[in-house]
Amino acid sequence: MARLATTAPFNFEFDVARFLRAYRRAGCTRAQFYRNEKVPIEPALAVETVREAGMTIDSMHGLFGESLDPSSPDDATRGRALDVYHREGEVALALGGPMIVVHPAWMKPEGAAPGGPPDPTRADALRRSMERLARLGERLGVVYLIENLPGFFTIGYDAPLLATWIRSLDSPHLRMCFDSGHAHIEAQRVGPVADQFARCADVVAYFHAHDNDTTTDNHRMPGEGTIDWASLGRAVAERSAADLPWMLEVFYPEAQVEQLVREGLGERLRRCAGAG
């Protein structure tokens, strides 16, 4: 079955040790490092905090924001982003989880229509950035994971198309992080989440699990939105590696997670992940 994991949100409004212990009781054995860039943390401290919760770090979520746009048509902007992701690769190595999630774009201007055909200029810029990331990953010994986004970003919201671009580079150092919640927001335009996953599965090396009602990217717990988890779980079980990291990207308060664990969260997650 897929390997249950959780986000590990350092230096936000969380008691991260308590947060991780709750998810460990739900069956999570791995964690994806995610930090507040305004409050730095030493990798060794993060590793120790995760270890004390009974987990290991398998990856990190790379920094993202308006200034970090691998699809920018501007060479200087794109170059700065790639420099940052070079440094993120070095952080990942220090954490011992050599996979880095990368957002392929930034948001559209306010009021712009979601979805639609990708801008050819941005598509070309993103493909060139991904090619550089693949080479950088090979040099560093890390894997860059390109994440599918919701349609209010400039590109990257058509998960199967994004997978096609990744596939064309044929690099083990450039893979996909399939995000269930983002795919669900695009389901009306792109297709059901399970179908999207099936069309991407051969390049998916990481899975972000969260739910919504297709209108808001609010990162609900699986089963608390409208994703068809039975179909998605079957697709994951049938088409992915047995040890695919299935990571909960959910940011509920610690007490809420603890209550959900008491109510059988672990079993619910195993069912959603296709384990029964």
N, C-alpha and C positions, 0 to 999 in steps of 0.2 A: 504494500500500500504506500501511498504518498507519506512522506515524513513530516509530521506536524512540527511547526515552528511558530514563532511569534516575533513581532517587532520588539526591539529593546530601545525605548525612547529615553535617551540620556539628556538631562538638564532641561527638561520641560516641566510641566506641572504634574509630575509623577514621583512617587516613591518607587524608583525603578526596581529595587530589590524585591519589594512586596509585589509589584506588578509581575515580575518574572516568576516568582514563586507560585502565584496563582495560576499562571499559564502552564507551569510545570505540572501542577496537579491535574490539569486538563489533558495532559499527555504530550505537551510540547517538549522536545528535547534539543532543539536548535533555536538560534535567535539571529535576527538581522539587525546589526548595529545602525542606529539612527540617532543623530545628535543635533542639538541646537548649536549652529555654528557661531552664535554670539557668546556662547559659554563653553570654551574648549574643554576637552577631557582627554587625558592621556590614554592611549590605547591599552596599556597594561592594566589600568584601573578598570576599564570597561571589561576586559577579558576576565579579570578576577571577579567582578560583580556577577557576570553571567555564569561563571564556573560555580560560584557559591550557591547559585539558584539551581544547580544541577543540569546546566545546559552548556553548549559550546556555541561560539559564533561561527556561522557558516557564510556570512556575506555582510555587505553594508549597503545602505541606501546612499547613493552619491548626493552631493549638494545639488540644489536646483534653484531656479529663479529667473527673473527676466534677463539678467546679465549672462546666464549660462544656457545659451541656445545653440545646440549643434546644427540646427537647420537654418541659422541666419544666413542670408545672402551676403552679409558683410564679412569679408575675410578676417578682419581684425577681431570682431566679436566672436566668430567661430573659433579662431585661434586661441583666444583667452579661455573659452570654455574647455577646449581640449587640454590646455595647460593645467587647468583645475582638475580634470579627470585623470591626468597623469599623476598628480599629487594624491588624488583619491586612491589610485591603484597602490601607491606606496603605503597609505594608511591601511588599506585592506590587508596587505601582506603583514603589517605589524599586528593586526587583529587575529591573523591566522584563518581568516575567512575570505579567500581570494576571489570573490565575486562582487561586482559593483553595479548596482542598479543606476541606469542613466535615463533621465527624461529627455526624449529626443527633440523637444521644442518648448516654447513658452506660449502663453495664452494669446488668443485673438484679441483685438481691440474690443472694448465694451460695446455691446450692441450688434456685433458681427454675428451672422447666422452660423450655427454649429454645423459640423460635418461638411459635406460637399467634396468635389474632386480636389485633390491636393494641388497646391501651387507648384508647377513644374520647376520653378527656380529653387524653391525650398526643398523639393524632393531631391534635386540634384545635389544641393548643398548637404543635406542630411546623409545621402549615400556616400559622399566624399568623407564626411566626418566619421561615419561608421567604418569605412575602409581604414582610416587612420587609427581608430580605436582598436580595430582588429590587429594591426601591426604593433601598436603599443602594448596590447595585451600579451602578444607573443613575446615581446621583449621583456616585459616585467614578470610574466608567468601568472597572469590574472585573466579573468573572464569579465567582459563588459556585457551587461544585461540590458537590452533596450526595452523599455516598458511602454506598452500601449496606453494611450491617454484618452480622456473624454473629448468629445467633439468641439469643446470650446477652446482647445489648443489649436495651434496653426497647422499641425501635421502630426501623424502618428496615431490617429484615432481609428483608422481602419486596420484592425489587428492582422487580418490575413494578408493585406497588402504590405504591412510592415514586415511580416514574416517572410514574404517573397523577397524583399530587399536584403534581409539578413541571410536568407538561404543562398542568394546569388553570390555572396562573398565567401561562402563555404569555409568559414574559419571556426575552429573550436574555441577561439578566444572572443568571439562575438556571438552571443546567443540572445534569447528573448526572455524577459520577465512578463508572463501573461497575467494581467490584472483583471480579475473577474468583475469587479464593480465597474471599472471603466468600460469593459466590453458590454456590460449590461446597459449602460447609458446609451451605447451605440447600437443596441440590438435592433431597433426599428429600422435603422439605415443599413446595418451590416449583416444582421441575422442573429438567431439565438446564441447565447453564450456558449453552449455546448458545441454548436456547429463551428463557431469561430475558433474555439480551442482545437477542435479536430483538424482544422485547416492550418493550424500553427504548430501542432504538437511536436513535429520532428525538430524544431529549432528552440523549443521551450526548455529552459534549464532551471527555471524558478517560477513559482506561482504565488501571486498575491491574492489572498482570499478575503473578500468582504462583500457586503450586500447593500442594496438600495432599492428604490422603487422606480428607477430609470430617470427620475427628474433631478435628483440631487446626489452629488458625490459625497455622501455623509458617512461612509465607512461603518455600516452596521454589522453586527455579528451575523455570520451565515445562518439563514433561516428566519431572519427578521426583516427581510425585504421580499422581492418578488423573483429572484433568480430561481430557476428550476434546478435545484441542487441534485436531484436524483439523476437527471440527464447529464449534468455537468460532471458529477462524480463518476458515472459510468465512462464518460469520455476520457477523464483523467486516468481511471484505472486501466482502460483498454489500450490507450495510445501513448502513455508516458512511461518513463523508466520507473521501476519500483521504488526508487529512493528519491523521487522528485520532491524537493522541499516545497511544502504546502503551508505558506506562512500567513498567519492571521494579521492583517493590517488594520487592526481595530484598536481604538484609543479610549476605551471605556475606563472610568475610574476604578481603582483597585477594588474597592468594596463591591462594586457591581459585578466585576469579574468573579470575585470570590463567591458571591451569591449564585451566579450562573454555574459555577463549578459544583456547588452543592446540589444544584437542580439537574445535574447530568450533562453539563456542557461537553465533557470529553467524549461521551458516546455520540452526541449530536455531531460533533466535528468529524469523528471517524466515519459516520454515515455520509456526511456531505463530501468527504474526501474520497468516497468510493470504496470504503472498507467494509461495507455491509449494509 
